[in-house]
């Protein structure tokens, strides 16, 4: 059985946080990146990260295209399910009623760019198709990758601290954390109290010039586009327009 390069894997877990621009107005924070369905997929991701300079923040389109994932960034891209819903929030917060073509164009041309207005970050570093999927134990000798529980225990505190540091450093306008299942961690990152908004559809907190939002994961069954349009519209009223 083939194993990962554990030194590279360790470096990736220590240093990689996502895609885009820390100076962007919109930070979109998830629990972990999707993918990682196979040893080969993860190895390709690690090797691409190594070749491109082991950056803390990568360029979303360039990184994926170099991995061979081109369908998401071609002339008429396939809309990635999670990204598409988050894009709808951003466009609605800018006063638009997002169309599918607008979402496609934003994903293709603007999402996660190094000089753009978005930053896509992950609480945990390793890609995985689901919380019940864990192949790292079979391909790594790192002791804390023996189980997802040990992995989380080893990394969560450090990752939260690092994200808090970057928030203090860059003071983004909006931090949208998605997944109700990770609410405790989102609240710890923010370090302030949240209140329900829009009839309890979301949770919000104001921290200085930053608006923190906790929302349902875009992949939650039954959520329509209107849920994310509603959130974008709420941002306009919850936050001074000069910041959006």
Protein Blocks (a to p, Z undefined) as FASTA:
>chain_A
ZZddfklmmmmmmmmgbecjfkbmbdcddfbdeejibfklmmmmmmmmmmnoopabdcfk
lmmmmnopaklmmmbdcddfklmmmmmmmmmmnopacdfklmmmmmmmmgopaklcbdcd
dfbfbdcfbfkbcfklmmccbfklmpmklmmmmmmmmmmmmmmmmmmmnopabdcdehjk
lmmmmmmmnopacddeehhlaccddehjaccdddddfklghiafklmmmmmmmmmmmpcf
klZZ
